[in-house]
Amino acid sequence: MTTKSSLTSMSPSRAPAAAYDDFLVRVLPQAREQRVWNPSDGPLPSLFVSHGAPFTLDDPRWLGDLFAWARSMPKPRAIVVVSAHWERAPVAVSGAAAGTPLFYDFSGFHPRYKTLPYATPDATDLARRLRGLLAPTPVHQFADRGLDHGAFIPLMAMYPAADVPVTQLSMPSLAPDALLELGARLRPLREEGVLVLGSGFMTHSFAVFRHPELAAATAAFDEWAVDALARGDADALADYRDKAPGASVAHPTADHFVPLLSAVGAADDPGSAVSAIDRMVMGNSTRSVRLN
């Protein structure tokens, strides 16, 4: 969600990203010292994160929750993100060179948000592994396309030291079955210490900003999703348009929901979902989940 009014309501009196500045001062030493995954840890989980927009960087609680979530796991060897903000077929991979400039795919915010860096290490090995894993599907690499805000906003909070190689995969389509299949093909990465991260938003309604009474619909959708995840019902999640209450309000478009299916597809046990964050912000669910 990328509206200026949303940002203003979150941070009416502080400088843009002031909460993030404070957060970095407090947590960087811990972030740098986090233990890195090793094979004895077993497979990393797959995650779905409600990523927010720049206003996440103005919310101390959201930043803290994301950081604590990342600290509850070993630091991954690498991260692959499937973000709501990149749909391209056939599947494509973002630039992998160290320090590839970010893709600031938002507008209507203070200019400072487009100057905040997140310069991650070289991810060439990960990009090569992804091309091999997805073969024989051709995978084009967009060398100049950096991480978009669906990737870098949550990762700035989860791994603020920017010391983990990251690359991004496009969504080959918005069809839920396509995202389930993509996640399944990424599943072996978890055994290699690579974090598979679907990034969207559990509900993504702009209408609720103008009509707060619609929050009942987003809450109903969120409750339905929690139940479907608890049952490991990937078919119901894929058929959310017909099965979920409030779907037309919670997700007028599919882009912010279907990344959840990539995390479900990458999981060994779709019924293992545990909510790490389950807060409502401005009428929308920021629910973020871990699956084993």
N, C-alpha and C positions, 0 to 999 in steps of 0.2 A: 504494500500500500504506500503510495507515494504522493501524498497531498500536503500542501503547505499548511492547511488548516490543522491537519493531524499533528504536525510537528509543533505548531504553536500551542496546541492544547497540552502537549507533553512537557514543554519547556518554555514557559512564558517569560521567564526573567533571567535565565542564565545564557551564557555564550553558547553558540552551537558546539555540540560534542564536548561540553565541559565535563559532563559525567564520565565520558570516555577518557579524557585527559587524567582525571582523578583516578580512574580505574587502572590505567597503565602504571601510574606511579606506585600503586598499591600491590599489583599482582605480577608485574614482570619478573621479579626474582623467582617466584614460585613457578611461573610458566617455563622459565628456562631450565629449571631443575627437575621438571616432571620426568619420571622414568619412561623410557621408550619401550615399546612393545618388544617382546621376544617370543619365540615359538612356544615356550613353556606356558605362556598365558592362554594359549588356545585362540580360536578365531575371534577377531574383533566383532562387535555387534554391527548391525546396520542401523542407521538413524534416519528419522525424519525430523526436520527442524522447521518451525514456523519462523521465517527469517526476519520479518520486519523490514523496514526501510531505514533511512538515516535516523529516524527518531528512536530506533533501538539504542543508538549511541548517546541518547539523552536520558535514558532510563536506568538508573543505578541497579535497580532490582533485576531487570532483564539481563543486564551485563553480568551481574553476579551469578544469576541462575545458570546462564550458559557456561560460564567459566567453571563453576562447581560441577556441572554435568561432565565437561571434558576432563576434569581432574579425577572423576570417579572411574576412569578407564586409563590404561596405559596410553602414553602418547603414541599415535600411529606413526608408522614409517612413511606413509604417504596418505593422501586423501583424494578421492574422486567424488565430484559433486554433480548431481543432476538437478539443475535449477529450473524453476518455473519460467525464467526469463530467457530461455534459449530453446527454441524449437527449430530443428533443421533436419531434413532427411536427404540422404541417409545419415546415420549418426556421425557427428563430428566431434573433434577434440580441440580444446582451446590451446593457446600458446603455452609452451612448456619451458621456455627459457627463463632463467632466473631473472626476477624483477620485471617480467612482462607487464606493461602498464595496465592498470585496472580499467575495466569498461564501466564508466559511471553512467549507467542507464537509468537515470532519474532526472527529474526537473522540478522546479518550483521550490527549491530549498536554498538555504544560504550557501554562497559559493564555497565556504570552507569545507563542506562535505565532499567536494570534488578535488580537494587537495590532500585528504587523508590517505596515507600510503598503507599498503599491505604487500610488501615485497617478499614473496616466498622464494625458497630455493629452487634450483633447477629440477624440473619434473620430467626430463627427457626419458628416463627409464620407465616411469609410469606410463607416459604416452605410448611408448613402444609396446609395453605390456598390454595396454588396452587394445591397440591395433591387432596384436596377436590373438587376444582373447575373443575379439569380436569377429575375426575372420571366419568365413570368407566375405562377410559384409565389408565393402570398401569404407574406410574411415579417413575422411579428409581432415587435415590439421590446419586450423586457422591460426597461423603463427603470430599474427598481430592482435588477435582477440584475447584480451585478458579476462580475468574473472569478473563476472557481473555481480550486482549487489546481492543477488540471491546466494552467492557463494561467499563474497568477502565480508559482508556485514556480520553474519553469525560467526564466521571464523575469526574475525577481529576480536570477538569476545571469548571464543572457545580456546583459541591458540594465539594469544596476543603477541607472542614473541616472533610470530611469522617464521618459524623455523622448521615447518613441515612442508615438503613438496606437495603442491596441489595442482590438479588440472580438472577441467570441467568437460562433461559430455553433454551434447545436445540431446533433447528429447526428439526421437525420430518421428513422433506424432503425438497428439494429445489423446489417443485412444488408450484407455486404461490397460487393455491387454498388451499393447506394445510396451508399456512401461513395466508391467509385470515380467515380460520376457527379457527386457533389458536388465532388470535387476537380477534375474536368475542367471544371466550370463556373467554378471559381475560377482556372483557369489564366491567363486574361488579366491578372489582377492582378499577376502576377510581372513583366510588362513595364512596369508602372507603379510599380515600386519597392516593392510590397507583399509582405511575407513571408508565405507560406502555411505554417502550422505545424500538423501533426497531433501531438497529445500523448496518449500512452498509456504502455505499457510493453511491451518486446519479449517478456518473459514476466512473468506476474503470478500467481504461485502462493503462496498462504498455506500450503498443505500442506507445502511444502518447509521451512518454519520448524520444523515438528514432526517431519518425517521427512527429514533431510538427504540420505538416499540417493536421494530423488527429484530431486536436482540433475542426475542423469544425463539425466532426461527434459527438463528445461528447457534443458540444454546441447544436446541433440539437436534440440530445436525451434529454438533460436537458429541452429544450423549450417544447418538446412534453410532457414530464412528468408533467411540470407545467400546461399545458393545460388540460391534463387528470385529474389531481388532482382538478383543478378548476371546472371541470364538474362533479366531484364525480364519474368518470367512472372507477369503480373497475374492470369491465370486460376488459376494454382496458389495464389497468395496468397489469392485470394478463396475458394478451396476448401480452405483450410487445415485445416478440421475433418477432412476425409477424407484429405488428402495429407500432412500434417505429422506426423512422429513426436512423441509426447509431448504432443499438442495438448490432451488432456483434463486433463493436469497443468499445463501451461504456461498454459492459458487456460480455466479452468472456465466462465467467461463471456466473451462476445465483446468487452465494452466497451473493454478496454485494448489489444486488437489492431487492431480495425477503423479507428482513426484513422490507422494506417499507410497504409490504402488511400486516404485522402483526399490524402496526400502523393504517393502513386504516381499517382493520377489527375490531380493538378495538374502532374506532370512532363511535359516534352516527350519525354524518353527514360527510360522506366521501368527500363532496364538500366544507368542511370548512377549507381546508388546507391553512395555511399562512406560507410563507417562513420567517424564522428567520435569516438564513444565506444563501447567494446566490452567493458566490464568486467562481471564477475559480482559482485553484491552480495547477500549473504544468500541465495545459491542462485538468484537471478534475474538475467536479462540486462538491463543498462541500455543496450543498444545503441541508438544514435541515429544517424540517417542523413541524408545530403544527396542530393537528386536534382536533376538539371538538365533 
